[in-house]
Amino acid sequence: MNEKRCIFIILPDVTNNFKDKCVIEKLEEKEFIILKKKKIYLTGNDILEIFTYKPEQYEHIEEFYEYLESGLCVVCLIEHLEGDTIKKLNLLIKSTSMFIKDEKYFDCLEYQCNLRCKNIPFYFSKNCWYFCRDLNYFFPPHNKNNIERSLIILKPDAIENNKINDIINDILNFNLLVVAIKRGVLSNERASKLYEDLKHKPYYHTLIDFMTSKVGIVCLLIEGINCIDRVKILCGPSLSLVSFKDMPKRCLKKKYGTSEMRNAVHVPSDEKIDYEIELFFREEDMNSEIGILLIKKSIVNPDALFQLRDYFNMYGFKILEEKVINMDNSMLMYLISENKSKINEQINEQVCRTLKGNIEKFVIILVHRINCLTCLEYLIDLKSVREYKIKSPNCILSMFMCCSYQLGNRHIDIPNGSKQNYKNIGNDYYYNSNENNVSNKNIIFVKDKDKIIELIKRYFNFAKYNDTLTVDMIRDFFFCKNVKTFEKKEKNIKLNDVLLECFTEICKKKTR
């Protein structure tokens, strides 16, 4: 973490009196460099995000918030020529009352700029964690667009308090993606590797006992743009920087934790991210997959489609192809059906016969990424996830302003007022064929791999995306390519037999 820089904010009592230029000049005189600067009016969301404490001079925090919204603020990214920016800046900010004129009073900015402030004149990042948070908030790194990977471990207390879904929702709302998930009881061996740098601490054995309890842990592999810094911002500072009682209320450690040890989540330090990921996830947990999304053309407009493309790009998806297709309702019912018991299959067949022939246009989107199906399931299945207050909507469904509805164990989109067209049969939901139409499924996420293959075969070039070798494919290859390239027939037969035997063995090994 870069501790040479700091976010410094000049608050309304200074700017309302036109003293902000004087403050910046004094900072420059004292060898501070103003790297970036902007003037803004802090909104309610800004204030809740950054100012998570109540200064002593205010009886109620609402008074402090009202002051912050009362005028212009100047946000600066600063650095001192000799380093230790936060420490040197702290010497210039008077923390006690202006009426107490101690030896530090005459060095402070309040005195040197002749500020007569009733309220707090300045804010600055008090340590490296706050700096990282403030920098990402006010001056996000636009040139840092690479997808990064990190790890969040949900501790036994979070699991015991049934907070798994709440924490995952908060992660998704922070524009981060859950790529893989594992749940189990942490062994003593892995726990000792996880906390090997804390062996000298008096609480080490208590920590190991807590983490290896039978309640277990949940390991989340997280990816996203600027993921490493953002995970630390979301989860909260380490105890070496901030005590538990002083942690920001909105970070996961404070929001779901109850004490220094029982603080809901563990996040690795920068230098240990790869090491800790390898403790819990193996190479076979990372699979290159193709996913399919179907969106009804009638709800698609160019803006929404561009937004969806940017959305996929932000999360590391690659759009392979997209096209408009015609699809009848029998095919739709087949795609959304989950339960494959004989009773439900019969119901499906009856419904499909009734509805067959009703054609609708859909945009079919073929996407690719590591663990694509897991990632899409989290991004689609977000009915309970609230949009993060200062970010763009996280749920794909929200882009098209549709009503989400539960079908089996998945959400699909149904326009408002159309839920009565569906009825519960067994453990699944099916369209009520007595109603007028079945044109209520606006967005469909195809999760079943066999159905994905069938759709690719029907609407795309299957050979382009298929990575499975079969003996029949090899026979066709030799018939079309190799057999005709040799003049002597006996050599053709010999080559064909030898290579066919080799590739047959490869196919057998690949399917094991």
N, C-alpha and C positions, 0 to 999 in steps of 0.2 A: 504493500500500500504506500502510495506517495504521500509523505507527511510534510513535504516542502511547500505545499500549497494550501489554500484555505478559501472557503466561501465567506465573504463579508457583506452584510446587508445593512445599508443605512436606512433607518426607519422613519416614519412620517413626521415625528417631532423635529427632526433635523431638516428634512426636505421642505416641510411647510414654511420654515424660516429661511429657506434658500442658503443653507449652510453646507450642503452636500459637496459642492466644489471645494470649499475650504478644507473639509475632512480629507478628500482625495489628495489635495496638494500637500497636506501634512504627512499623509502616508508616504507619498513619493519622496518627501524630504528625509524621511526616516528609512529610505532605501527599500521600500516596498514597491513592487512592480505590479501595475494593474494590467493583467493579461486579457481580461474580458470584462465588459461592463454593459449593463442594460437597465433601463428604467421601466418599472412595471407597477401596476396596481395589484396587490395580492388579493386573490379571491378567497372565498370561504374554504374551498378545497385545498388551495395552496397552504393556508394557515393551519388547517387540520393535519396536513401532511408533514409540515416542517416544525411547527411550534407545538410540541407535545407536552409542554410543561407550563406551570403557572408561576410567574415571578412573585416573589414575596410581597411586593408592594400592592398587589391586587388581591382584593378579598374574594372575587369570583373570576374564573378564567374567561368568562364571557366579556368582562370589561377589557381584558387584555386583547381579545380577538376584535372587539369593536375598535380599539385604538389602531390595530394593525390595518384595518380596512379604511381608516380615516383619510389616507393620503398616499402619495407616491412613495415608492421604495426604490433604492438603487442597489442592484445586486452586482457584486464584483467578484471575480476570480483573481486572487492576489498571491504573490510569492515574494519572499524576502531574499535579497541577494546572498545572504549568508546562511540560508536555510532556517529550520526551526520556526517556520512562519507562525504557527499557532501559539507557540510559547511567547514569541516577541510581540504578537498582536495582543495577547492577554495582558501584557504589561501596560498597554496603552488604553485599556478599557477599565474604567472604574466600576468595580462590582458593588461597592458600598454607597451609601447616601452621599450626594454631592455636598451636603452640609458638613460632613466629616472631612476636614482638610488635613489628612495625614501626609507623610512624605511622598506618597505616590500621586497625590492629587495634582501636583503641578506638571507631572509628565503625561497625564491622561489627555485624550483627545477632547474631552468635554471642556477642560480648562483652556487648552491651547487654541481651540476654535471658538471659545466664548459661547458655548452652547448652554442654553437655559431650558433644559428639557424637564417636563413634569413626568414624562414616561421614559421607558427604556429607549436609548438612542440607536443602539446597534445590536446586531446579532452576528455571530460567527460560529463556524463549525468547531466544536470543542475537542474533537479527536478525529482520527483517521476514518472511523466508521461513519460519523456524521458528515465528514467531508465527502466521502464516496456517495452517500445518499443525496446530499445537497447538489453535488456536481452533476449527478445523473438526472436530477430533477430540473435544475435551472439551465445547465449547459450540457445536454445529452451528447455523447460522442457520435456524431453522424458518420464519421469515417470508420467506425468500428462496427462493421456489418456482418462479421463472421459468426456463424453459429458455434457457440461454446457449450461445453458439457460440465455439469456439476452433480453433486449428490446431496440429498437431504434424507436424514434418518429420523423417522418418527419414534420417539422414545416410548417406553412402556406406559408412562403416565398419560400420554396423548391417546394411546390405544385403549387404556383402561377407562378413560373418560369419553370414549366414542367420538373422537375428534378427527378421525382419518379423513372422512369426506369433507369436513369443513376446511381442513388444512389443504387438501388437494384443490378445492374450489379457490382458496386464496392464491395458490400457486398459479392456477390457470388465469385468474383475474389479473395477475401481475405480468401477463403476456409471456409466461414461461410454459413449457410443455412437458408433461410426464411421458417419457419414452418407454420406460420399463419399470416394473414394480415387483418387489419380492417381500414376502412376509414369512417370519419364522422366529424361532427362539435363538438368540445370539449365544454362541458357545463361548466358554471361558477363553479358549485359544484366540478366537477372533476378537473378543473384547480386549484382551491384553495387547493385541496388535493395533487395535483402533486407538487405544489410549496409552500407548507405550511412552509418550512424552510426558505423561502425568504420573509416572511410577513413584516419583519422589514426593508427591503431594500427600498430605495426611488423609485426604478423603478418597484416595485411589481405590482401596478395597471396597468401600461403601458404594462407590460409583460402579465398579465391576459387578457387584451383587445386584444393584438396581438394574443395570442394562441387560443382565443375563436372566432376569426373572422369567417365569413361565408365561407371563402375559405376552412376551415377545416384542419384536420391533418390526417396522415397515421401512424398507429401503426404496427410495424413489430416485430414479435416474432422470435428471432434468436437463433439458436443452433449450436454447434460445439465443437471441442476439444479446451480446454483452451479459451472458448468463452468469458468469462467475461473480461479478460485482452485484448483479441484481439479486442473486440468491442470498448473498450476505446482507444486502439492504432489507430484503423481505423478512429474513429470519431474525435479524437483530445483531447487535455488537457482541463480541466475546466478553466474558466476565473480567478479563484482564483490562478491559477498557472502561466498562460501565458496570456498576453493581446492578443486581437484579431489580431492586426497587426503583432505580433511576432509568431503567430501559424505556424506550418509546412505547407507548401503549398499543400502537398499531402493529408492531413487529410480532412475529409468530411466538417468539419466546415469552413475551409478556402477555400476549393475548390468550395463549392456551396453557402457559406454564404457571406454576404456583410457588416455585422456589428456585434457588440457584442450580440445584441438581435436577429437579423435576421441572425443566423448562421446555418440555414438549419436543424440541428438535435439536439435532446435532448437524453441524455443517463443517466440512473439512477446511483447513487452511489452504491457501493457494498452492503451496508446495506439496500438499498431501492429497490433492483431489484425485489424481490418477491412481495413486496407491490405494486409497480407500474404495474407489470404484471397483478396482480389481479384486478387492476382498469379497465383494458381494455379487458381482456380475462377471460372467464369462463371455467369451467371443460368441458362443452359440446363442446367447441371449439377444444378440444384435442381428436381426434378419432383414435382408433387403426385400421389401414387399411392394406390391402394387395394390392400390385401393381404387374403388369406383364410387363416385357420387352422382346421383341423378337429381336434377333440378327441373321442375316444371317450367317450360319456356314462358308460360303466361305471367310468371312472377319475376322473370329475369329482365333487367334493363341493363344497358351498357355500364352505367355507374356501378351497379351492384356486382357485375361480372369483373370489372377492373379491380374493385375492392377485394373480391374473393381471390383474384390472382395475387395481389399484393399480400393478402393474408396468408396464403399458402407459402409464398416466398419468405415471409417473416419467420415462419415456423420450420423452414428447411425442406418443404415439399417441392418436388419438381413436377410440373404439369406436363405429362407426356403427350396427351392429345385431348381435344374436346370437340364435340360435334353435336348437331341437332339430329335426333332420331324420332321415329314414330314407334309408339309402344301401346299395345292394347292392355286392358285392365286385367286380363287373365295373367299376363306376364307380371304386372305390378303386384298382384296378389301372391304370385309365386315368389317374387323377390323379397317381400316383406314378411312372409310366413316364417316363423321360428320353430314352432312345435311340429314335429314330424310324426306324431303318433297316428295310427290308422284312422281313428275317429276324426281327428282334425284334418287329415288328408282328404277324407270323404267330404267333409264340410267345404274344404277349399275347392275340390273338384266341382261341387254343386254350385258354389258361388262363381267360379270361373266360367262355367258353362252359361250361367245367366248373364255374365258381364262381357263375354268374349265379343270382340268386334268393335267395342268403343275405343277409338284410337285417340291418343293424346301425344303432343310433342314434348320431348324432354331434352335438356342439355345433359349429355353424358360426359363426365370429366374423369380422365384416367390420370391418377397421381402416383408418385413414387417417393419413398423415403425409407430410412431405417425404421423398422417396427411401425410401418405405415398404418396398419389396422388398429393397433393399440392407440396410436396418436389420434387418428380420426375419431375413434370411439369417444375419447375424452372431449374432443372439440365439438362433436355433434351432440353428445348426450349431456347437455349442460342446462337443463331446465331449471335446476335449483341454483345455478351460479349467477350471482349478481354482477353486472358490469362494473369493472373497476372505475372509480369515480373520475379519474383524470385521463383515462386511456380510451382507445377505440373499443367497440364491443368485441368480446372474446368469442361469443358463440356464433357459429356459422348460421344458425337459424335466425339470429337477430338481424342479420344483414337484409333479410327479405321480409322482416316484420310479420312473421307468421306465428300462429298459436301452436305451441308444442304439445304433443299428446303421446301417451305411453302406448306402445304396441308391443306386446310381449315384454321383453326386457330392454326395449330400445324406444327412444322417442322418435316420432315422425311429426311432420307439420300438417296441421289441419286448420283451415281458415276459421275464424271465430264464428260460433253459432252452428258448426257442423258436427260437433261431437256426438249428437244424437244419432248420427248415421252409423255409429259403430256399436257393437254389442259384445259382451264378454262371453266367450265360449271356452269352458275349461280354464286353462291357465293363459290363454292368449286372447287377443282382440281381433275380430274380423269385421269386415264391412257388412252392414245390414242391407241385404240385397232387396229388401222391400222398398227401400228409398229410391230416389230418382237416379242418382249417379254415384260413382266412386272416385270422382275427380278431386279428392281432398288430400291426396298425398303429394305435397309440394316438393319435399326434399327426402330422398331415400339414400341411406348409407348402406351399401352392400357389404356385409361383414363375412358372409360365408365364402370360403375360398373356391368351392366348386361352382358357386353361382358367378363369382368373378371370372373364372375361366370360361364359363358358358357365354357371358356377356362379351368378353374379349373375342371369342370365336365368332360371335354373331355380328359384332359391329366394328371390329378392328382386325388388323393383320396379326393373327395369333402367333405365327412363327417369329414375328418381330419381338414379342415379349415373353415367349416361352423359353425357359432355361432347362427344361426336362428332356433328357434323351430317352428315346424308346427304340427297340429293335426294329419296329416298322419304319421309323424315320430313317434309320441307317440303311435299311434295305432300299427304300426309295432313293436315298442319296446315291448309293452305288449304281442303281439302275439308271438314274438320270445322268450321272456325272462320269463315274469311273469305267463302267463296262464298255463304253463306246470310245475310250481314249487309246486302247491298245489294239495293235494290228492282229496279234495272235490270240485266238479265243481261249486256248488253254491257260495263258497267262492271266487273262481276265478272270477266269473261274478260280484260279489259285489265289490271286490277290483278293478277290471278293470273299473267299472262305476264310482266309487268314485275318483280314481286317474285321470281318463280321464277328468272328469269334472273340477278338480283342474288345470290340465295342460292346458286345453282349455282356462280357464280364464287368466292364465299366458300369453299364446300366444296372447290373445286379447289385454292385457295391453302393451305387448312388441311392438306391431305394431302401437300403437297410436302415 
